[in-house]
Amino acid sequence: MSKPQVVGHLPRAHCIEDEESPSEEVPLHGMSATSAAAVGRNDRRQVAGCHIVFVVILVIALLASASANVFFLTASAGTDSVLVLPQSATSVHPAGLPLNKSNLTGTWKVAAHYDAEGDFVLGQKGQRHSQWGQDWLAASVNGCKKNGFFIDLAANEAVLNSNSLMLERDFGWQGICIEANPKYYFELFHRKCKLFAGAVATSDTPVAFKLKNEVGGIVGEGTDNRPGAGHDGELKFHTVSLSEVLDRLGAPSRIDYFSLDIEGAESFAMIDFPWQRYRFTLLNVERPKPDLVKWLKDNGYVLLRDNPSWDATYIDGTIPEFPEIYKKWKGEGNINLPTSCMDELNYARPENKKWPR
């Protein structure tokens, strides 16, 4: 099983109010401190007597040594964005609000709204974006369902190779986009999905996150980002469990599609996951390790297709539609995919081939 490299104690979440911020950190892609300060100047919300400033302002303020006047709320089903800042964010105190009680960790920083300055085009309706047709398959198996729900871990770029953008934009799906690499935040802020900007794994474990574009991720033995390997820089995070992310951001108990691709740390992210509390109709998993395959099988999931590029697609074998879906869609790669509702909508079909494993 994947094992992260524990990096030692990191500060916990805090509320910052007119304090000086750290000066050294990785900048957000495409944004300056000046432009970020203008974000949302006409769209602030009054909550509990405080203006809630966008999470982007907080990030840039912390990264650029700007003074910040920022107030945090607990995450809830109405929360748009959550940020768990890295080690350089000096700890003041955990937010002492109700959702920080019980078994929830104290590593959260939460803003009630976000926005982004500047134009960014999220493709056009009718376009697919996933690398190997995962979005086409997810829509097809779900019957081109409108207003579904997805989890995208990790979301990576907002458009390029996204498994969830088409579902969100063209079919009105809601979802949670999870991404720890700040390079992608500016683009993801333009998406409609709720953004969790942090690392997901066993809750409250301090880890290093390697910045290597789309192949970056948690550093550890058994992952694709091993200790001592070449890299483009690292951030350090407290991890938060996937179940806590879903709890705090109001995910439904039935999730139509789960894209899981975190460069070899997939098993680590699913340790102790409440499989019966949250059910996924369809899952894409990149190169699932034997322990994760066993957990899926033990919890009623059945392999549906081996996808290109080492993906595997699983379906919930407990749903009433399972026999019909399994009979129609069982196969390997993109070989001889059956007729789909996506054909009727004139979406391009994935290339008819099986890629080597």
Sequence and secondary structure as in RCSB ss.txt:
>XXXX:A:sequence
MSKPQVVGHLPRAHCIEDEESPSEEVPLHGMSATSAAAVGRNDRRQVAGCHIVFVVILVIALLASASANVFFLTA
SAGTDSVLVLPQSATSVHPAGLPLNKSNLTGTWKVAAHYDAEGDFVLGQKGQRHSQWGQDWLAASVNGCKKNGFF
IDLAANEAVLNSNSLMLERDFGWQGICIEANPKYYFELFHRKCKLFAGAVATSDTPVAFKLKNEVGGIVGEGTDN
RPGAGHDGELKFHTVSLSEVLDRLGAPSRIDYFSLDIEGAESFAMIDFPWQRYRFTLLNVERPKPDLVKWLKDNG
YVLLRDNPSWDATYIDGTIPEFPEIYKKWKGEGNINLPTSCMDELNYARPENKKWPR
>XXXX:A:secstr
  EE B          EEE     S   TT  HHHHHTTTTT  EEETTEEE  HHHHHHHHHTT  EE      
 TT  EEE   TTS       SGGGSTT  S  EEES     S      TT   BSSSHHHHHHHHTTT SS EE
EEET  SSSTB SSHHHHHHH  EEEEE   GGGHHHHTTSSSEEEES BSSTT EEEEE  GGG EEBEETSSB
 TTS  S EEEEE B HHHHHHHTT  SEEEEEEE  TT HHHHHTT  TTTSEEEEEEEES  HHHHHHHHHTT
EEEEEE STTEEEEEETTSTTHHHHHHHH EETTTT    HHHHTT     S     
